[in-house]
Amino acid sequence: MDAHWINYLTLIGFAVFALIIACTPLLIAKVLSPHKPSDLKQATYECGLEATGDVWGKFKMQYYLYALVFVIFDIEAVFIYPWATAFTSIGFGGFMAMSVFILIMAESLVYLWVKGFLEWK
């Protein structure tokens, strides 16, 4: 057998093993868990309270914007961490690239601040 096929078979073996490890607890829980459906269990609730009004109620768009801002600055942290760990070996070009990135993120923070988006109302 060719050496390339052994590598592929090893990869397939790991993928099958990973699927078995991931699916086994789910199957065990499905088999062993009690199944007693009722109307009370199927009812819609939020935070332990019964739902009042229309289930498809509107939500404030501001919550979506908070989530979007969080994701943007979370991605900033994901990019800055590896840059900080390799700071001494990236040279001046890496420093300038990250400086531009940080300036763009700072500009977006200043924009949100000026627009009053960061204040709770």
C-alpha positions as a Markdown table, in Angstrom:
| # | Residue | x | y | z |
|---|---|---|---|---|
| 1 | Met | 0.0 | 0.0 | 0.0 |
| 2 | Asp | 1.3 | 3.5 | -0.9 |
| 3 | Ala | 2.3 | 5.8 | 2.0 |
| 4 | His | -0.3 | 8.4 | 0.9 |
| 5 | Trp | -3.1 | 5.9 | 1.4 |
| 6 | Ile | -1.9 | 5.2 | 5.0 |
| 7 | Asn | -2.0 | 8.9 | 5.8 |
| 8 | Tyr | -5.6 | 9.1 | 4.4 |
| 9 | Leu | -6.7 | 6.0 | 6.3 |
| 10 | Thr | -5.2 | 7.4 | 9.5 |
| 11 | Leu | -7.1 | 10.7 | 9.0 |
| 12 | Ile | -10.4 | 8.8 | 8.3 |
| 13 | Gly | -9.8 | 6.7 | 11.4 |
| 14 | Phe | -9.4 | 9.8 | 13.5 |
| 15 | Ala | -12.5 | 11.3 | 12.0 |
| 16 | Val | -14.5 | 8.2 | 12.7 |
| 17 | Phe | -13.1 | 8.0 | 16.3 |
| 18 | Ala | -14.0 | 11.7 | 16.8 |
| 19 | Leu | -17.6 | 11.1 | 15.6 |
| 20 | Ile | -17.9 | 8.1 | 18.0 |
| 21 | Ile | -16.6 | 10.1 | 20.9 |
| 22 | Ala | -19.0 | 13.0 | 20.1 |
| 23 | Cys | -22.1 | 10.9 | 19.4 |
| 24 | Thr | -21.8 | 8.3 | 22.3 |
| 25 | Pro | -22.9 | 10.7 | 25.1 |
| 26 | Leu | -25.8 | 11.9 | 23.0 |
| 27 | Leu | -27.0 | 8.4 | 22.3 |
| 28 | Ile | -26.6 | 7.4 | 25.9 |
| 29 | Ala | -28.6 | 10.4 | 27.1 |
| 30 | Lys | -31.3 | 9.7 | 24.5 |
| 31 | Val | -31.7 | 6.1 | 25.6 |
| 32 | Leu | -31.5 | 6.7 | 29.4 |
| 33 | Ser | -33.4 | 9.9 | 29.7 |
| 34 | Pro | -37.0 | 9.8 | 30.8 |
| 35 | His | -39.5 | 10.8 | 28.1 |
| 36 | Lys | -42.7 | 12.2 | 29.7 |
| 37 | Pro | -44.0 | 15.0 | 27.4 |
| 38 | Ser | -46.8 | 17.2 | 28.7 |
| 39 | Asp | -48.5 | 20.5 | 27.7 |
| 40 | Leu | -46.7 | 22.3 | 30.6 |
| 41 | Lys | -43.3 | 21.1 | 29.4 |
| 42 | Gln | -44.1 | 22.2 | 25.8 |
| 43 | Ala | -45.3 | 25.7 | 26.9 |
| 44 | Thr | -43.2 | 28.7 | 25.9 |
| 45 | Tyr | -41.5 | 30.5 | 28.8 |
| 46 | Glu | -38.6 | 32.9 | 29.4 |
| 47 | Cys | -36.6 | 33.0 | 32.5 |
| 48 | Gly | -39.0 | 30.6 | 34.2 |
| 49 | Leu | -42.0 | 32.9 | 33.7 |
| 50 | Glu | -45.0 | 32.2 | 31.4 |
| 51 | Ala | -45.0 | 34.1 | 28.2 |
| 52 | Thr | -47.4 | 37.0 | 27.9 |
| 53 | Gly | -48.5 | 38.6 | 24.6 |
| 54 | Asp | -47.4 | 37.6 | 21.2 |
| 55 | Val | -44.5 | 35.1 | 21.0 |
| 56 | Trp | -43.2 | 36.9 | 17.9 |
| 57 | Gly | -42.8 | 40.2 | 19.7 |
| 58 | Lys | -40.4 | 42.8 | 18.5 |
| 59 | Phe | -37.1 | 43.4 | 20.1 |
| 60 | Lys | -35.1 | 46.6 | 20.2 |
| 61 | Met | -32.6 | 46.8 | 17.3 |
| 62 | Gln | -30.1 | 48.3 | 19.8 |
| 63 | Tyr | -29.5 | 44.8 | 21.3 |
| 64 | Tyr | -28.4 | 43.6 | 17.9 |
| 65 | Leu | -26.0 | 46.5 | 17.6 |
| 66 | Tyr | -24.6 | 45.7 | 21.0 |
| 67 | Ala | -23.9 | 42.2 | 19.9 |
| 68 | Leu | -22.3 | 43.4 | 16.7 |
| 69 | Val | -20.0 | 45.8 | 18.5 |
| 70 | Phe | -19.1 | 43.0 | 20.9 |
| 71 | Val | -18.2 | 40.7 | 18.0 |
| 72 | Ile | -16.1 | 43.4 | 16.4 |
| 73 | Phe | -14.0 | 44.1 | 19.5 |
| 74 | Asp | -13.8 | 40.4 | 20.3 |
| 75 | Ile | -12.2 | 39.8 | 16.9 |
| 76 | Glu | -9.8 | 42.7 | 17.7 |
| 77 | Ala | -8.7 | 40.8 | 20.8 |
| 78 | Val | -8.2 | 37.6 | 18.8 |
| 79 | Phe | -5.9 | 39.4 | 16.4 |
| 80 | Ile | -4.0 | 41.4 | 19.0 |
| 81 | Tyr | -3.1 | 38.4 | 21.2 |
| 82 | Pro | -0.9 | 36.6 | 18.7 |
| 83 | Trp | 0.6 | 39.8 | 17.6 |
| 84 | Ala | 1.6 | 40.6 | 21.2 |
| 85 | Thr | 3.1 | 37.2 | 21.8 |
| 86 | Ala | 5.3 | 37.5 | 18.6 |
| 87 | Phe | 6.0 | 41.2 | 19.0 |
| 88 | Thr | 9.8 | 41.0 | 19.1 |
| 89 | Ser | 10.0 | 38.8 | 16.0 |
| 90 | Ile | 7.6 | 40.5 | 13.5 |
| 91 | Gly | 9.7 | 43.6 | 12.7 |
| 92 | Phe | 8.6 | 47.1 | 11.8 |
| 93 | Gly | 6.2 | 45.9 | 9.1 |
| 94 | Gly | 4.2 | 43.9 | 11.5 |
| 95 | Phe | 4.2 | 46.8 | 14.0 |
| 96 | Met | 2.8 | 49.2 | 11.3 |
| 97 | Ala | 0.2 | 46.7 | 10.2 |
| 98 | Met | -1.1 | 46.2 | 13.7 |
| 99 | Ser | -0.9 | 50.0 | 14.4 |
| 100 | Val | -3.2 | 50.6 | 11.4 |
| 101 | Phe | -5.6 | 47.9 | 12.6 |
| 102 | Ile | -5.7 | 49.4 | 16.1 |
| 103 | Leu | -6.3 | 52.9 | 14.7 |
| 104 | Ile | -9.2 | 51.6 | 12.7 |
| 105 | Met | -10.7 | 49.9 | 15.8 |
| 106 | Ala | -10.1 | 53.1 | 17.9 |
| 107 | Glu | -11.8 | 55.1 | 15.2 |
| 108 | Ser | -14.9 | 52.9 | 15.4 |
| 109 | Leu | -14.9 | 53.2 | 19.2 |
| 110 | Val | -14.7 | 57.0 | 19.0 |
| 111 | Tyr | -17.6 | 56.9 | 16.4 |
| 112 | Leu | -19.7 | 54.8 | 18.7 |
| 113 | Trp | -18.9 | 57.1 | 21.6 |
| 114 | Val | -19.7 | 60.3 | 19.7 |
| 115 | Lys | -23.0 | 58.9 | 18.4 |
| 116 | Gly | -24.0 | 58.0 | 22.1 |
| 117 | Phe | -24.3 | 54.3 | 21.4 |
| 118 | Leu | -22.3 | 53.3 | 24.4 |
| 119 | Glu | -24.7 | 55.0 | 26.9 |
| 120 | Trp | -27.5 | 52.9 | 28.4 |
| 121 | Lys | -30.9 | 54.5 | 28.2 |
